[in-house]
């Protein structure tokens, strides 16, 4: 869809869908809408994270100018950018209140909010089949790093860390369900890739050692322990955490290791 001067195309009022867990993606009534101007992408992302709730002007201004000198009248500048964003989404898509602005979007149509909701549903699941299905559905929403192409220090520092931590915790949750179900062999490749991507994430290494051992590869598990021990010592100057050390001791004693001591 064409843009003008780096800004967004116009779109009729409709059902908004915003994806933030990777490159920003916006659609209205399932039709893509381009928002290329950086500050408009920031506004859209911040509003989407609180879809259906008023976002204070101060928070919007902080997200826009966290690492810059703000304009002389931040409220007026936010208002100007908001008018441009309304032209992309439709005038009725963004409401205003005395304290700020609200994006009229269903939280289910914002992937970051749906991700959190699905994890809550998994926690309340009545059986492990439903639990795993909800966790897997939540993880499938991820397409890359959150706010990958949204230029905001505020988002990077205040929102990305907890989203990434929630993602990794959900990955480990799903891995635990798969280990309990006996899918050890098929997990080794995935865990090898994950530990390469997050080399200091000790819970992932613990699960890799367990999966290797239960796949009949105890020697490989001991070798991997030495790899992570050396990496932690070199990068952090400490020993592996107690769980990894206990798993290592179990492997040496030819006991079947587990995450719980």
C-alpha positions in Angstrom: 0.0 0.0 0.0 1.4 3.4 -1.0 2.7 5.9 1.5 3.2 9.6 1.4 6.4 11.3 2.8 7.2 8.3 4.9 3.8 8.3 6.5 0.9 5.8 6.5 -1.7 5.1 3.9 -5.3 5.8 4.7 -7.6 3.0 5.9 -11.3 2.8 6.6 -12.5 2.1 10.2 -12.6 -1.6 10.8 -11.2 -4.4 12.9 -7.6 -3.7 13.9 -5.0 -6.4 14.1 -1.5 -5.5 15.4 1.5 -7.8 15.7 4.3 -6.7 17.8 6.2 -10.0 18.5 8.6 -9.4 15.6 8.4 -6.8 12.9 5.4 -4.5 13.4 2.5 -5.6 11.3 -0.8 -3.8 11.1 -4.0 -4.7 9.3 -7.5 -3.3 9.2 -10.3 -5.8 8.2 -7.5 -8.2 7.3 -6.0 -5.7 4.8 -2.4 -4.6 5.4 -1.8 -1.0 6.3 1.6 0.5 6.1 2.9 2.8 8.8 6.5 3.6 7.9 7.2 6.7 9.9 9.2 5.7 13.0 7.3 7.9 15.6 4.0 6.7 14.3 5.1 3.1 14.7 6.1 3.9 18.3 2.7 5.4 19.1 0.9 2.5 17.6 3.0 -0.1 19.5 2.5 1.7 22.9 -1.2 2.1 22.3 -1.6 -1.5 21.2 0.1 -2.8 24.4 -2.8 -1.2 26.3 -5.5 -1.8 23.7 -8.9 -0.7 25.1 -7.3 1.3 27.9 -6.3 5.0 28.1 -2.5 5.6 27.7 -1.4 8.8 29.4 0.2 11.4 27.3 3.3 11.4 29.5 3.9 7.7 28.7 3.5 8.3 25.0 5.9 11.2 25.1 8.4 9.2 27.1 8.2 6.4 24.5 8.7 8.9 21.7 11.6 10.9 23.1 13.1 8.8 25.8 16.7 9.3 24.6 16.2 12.7 22.9 15.4 16.3 24.0 11.6 16.5 23.9 9.9 19.2 22.0 8.9 22.4 23.8 5.3 21.3 24.0 5.2 17.5 24.1 1.4 17.3 24.5 0.9 19.3 21.3 3.5 17.2 19.5 1.8 13.9 20.6 -1.5 15.4 19.4 0.0 16.1 16.0 1.4 12.6 15.6 -1.9 11.1 16.8 -3.8 12.9 14.1 -1.5 11.3 11.5 -2.0 7.9 13.0 -5.8 8.4 13.0 -5.6 9.0 9.3 -4.1 5.6 8.9 -6.4 3.6 11.2 -9.7 5.6 10.8 -10.8 8.5 12.9 -12.8 6.3 15.3 -10.0 3.8 15.9 -8.3 6.1 18.4 -10.3 7.8 21.2 -9.1 10.6 23.4 -9.6 11.3 27.1 -8.5 14.2 29.4 -5.4 12.3 30.3 -4.4 10.5 27.1 -5.5 8.3 24.2 -7.0 4.8 23.7 -6.8 2.4 20.8 -10.2 0.8 20.1 -8.9 -2.7 19.4 -9.8 -6.0 20.8 -6.8 -7.2 23.0 -7.2 -10.6 21.3 -6.1 -9.0 18.1 -2.8 -7.7 19.6 -0.4 -10.6 19.6 1.5 -9.6 22.7 -1.7 -9.4 24.7 -3.0 -12.6 23.3 0.3 -14.3 24.2 -0.2 -13.3 27.9 -3.8 -14.4 27.8 -3.0 -17.8 26.3 -0.4 -18.5 29.1 -3.0 -17.7 31.7 -5.4 -20.1 29.9 -2.6 -22.8 30.0 -2.2 -22.3 33.7 -5.9 -22.9 34.2 -6.1 -25.9 31.8 -7.8 -29.0 33.1 -5.3 -31.5 31.6 -1.8 -31.5 30.1 -3.0 -31.9 26.5 -4.9 -28.6 26.8 -2.1 -27.0 28.7 0.5 -27.8 26.1 -1.9 -26.7 23.3 -2.3 -23.3 24.8 1.4 -22.8 25.5 2.3 -23.9 21.9 -0.4 -21.6 20.5 1.1 -18.7 22.5 4.6 -19.5 21.3 3.4 -19.7 17.7 2.6 -15.9 17.9 6.3 -15.1 18.0 8.0 -14.1 14.7 11.2 -12.5 16.1 12.3 -10.0 18.7 9.5 -7.8 20.1 9.2 -4.3 18.4 11.9 -5.4 16.0 11.5 -2.4 13.8 10.0 0.1 16.2 12.6 2.8 17.2 11.9 3.4 20.9 14.4 3.1 23.7 11.5 3.1 26.1 10.0 0.0 24.5 13.4 -1.7 24.3 14.2 -1.1 28.0 10.8 -1.4 29.7 8.8 -3.8 27.6 11.1 -6.0 25.6 12.8 -7.6 28.6 9.7 -8.9 30.3 8.3 -10.1 27.0 11.4 -12.0 26.2 11.6 -13.5 29.7 8.0 -14.6 29.4 8.8 -16.2 26.0 11.7 -18.1 27.4 9.7 -19.2 30.4 7.0 -20.4 28.1 9.5 -22.3 26.0 10.8 -24.0 29.1 7.2 -24.8 30.2 6.5 -26.5 26.9 9.8 -28.4 27.0 9.0 -29.7 30.5 5.6 -31.0 29.2 7.4 -32.7 26.3 10.0 -34.2 28.6 7.3 -35.5 30.9 5.6 -37.1 27.8 8.9 -38.9 26.9 9.7 -36.9 23.8 13.4 -36.8 24.7 15.0 -37.6 21.4 13.2 -35.1 19.4 14.0 -32.3 21.9 17.8 -32.7 21.7 18.0 -30.8 18.3 15.7 -28.1 19.5 17.5 -27.6 22.8 20.9 -27.6 21.1 19.7 -24.7 18.9 18.2 -22.9 21.9 21.3 -23.2 24.0 23.4 -21.9 21.1 21.0 -18.9 20.8 20.9 -18.3 24.6 24.3 -19.6 25.8 24.0 -18.3 29.4 20.4 -19.5 29.9 21.1 -22.2 32.4 17.5 -23.7 32.6 17.8 -24.5 28.9 21.1 -26.3 29.5 19.6 -28.2 32.3 16.8 -29.5 30.1 19.3 -30.4 27.3 21.4 -32.5 29.7 18.2 -34.3 30.9 17.0 -34.9 27.3 20.4 -36.2 26.3 20.6 -38.6 29.3 17.1 -39.9 28.7 18.0 -40.5 25.1 20.8 -42.8 26.1 23.5 -40.1 25.5 25.0 -39.6 29.0 28.5 -39.1 27.7 27.2 -36.3 25.4 25.4 -34.8 28.4 28.7 -34.7 30.4 30.5 -33.1 27.5 27.8 -30.4 27.2 28.0 -29.7 30.9 31.7 -28.9 30.5 30.9 -26.6 27.6 28.4 -24.6 29.6 30.5 -24.6 32.7 33.5 -23.2 30.8 31.3 -20.6 29.1 29.7 -19.4 32.4 33.2 -19.2 34.1 34.6 -17.2 31.2 31.7 -14.8 30.8 30.4 -14.4 34.3 33.3 -15.6 36.5 31.0 -18.0 38.5 30.1 -21.7 38.7 26.9 -23.1 37.1 23.8 -22.7 39.2 23.0 -25.4 41.8 20.5 -27.2 39.5 23.1 -27.7 36.8 25.7 -28.8 39.3 23.2 -31.3 40.8 22.4 -32.7 37.4 26.1 -33.0 36.7 26.6 -34.9 39.9 23.7 -37.3 39.0 25.2 -37.9 35.6 28.6 -38.8 37.1 26.9 -41.1 39.6 24.8 -42.7 36.9 21.6 -41.5 38.4 18.7 -40.3 36.3 18.8 -36.5 36.7 15.7 -34.3 37.0 15.0 -30.6 37.4 13.7 -31.1 41.0 16.3 -32.2 43.5 
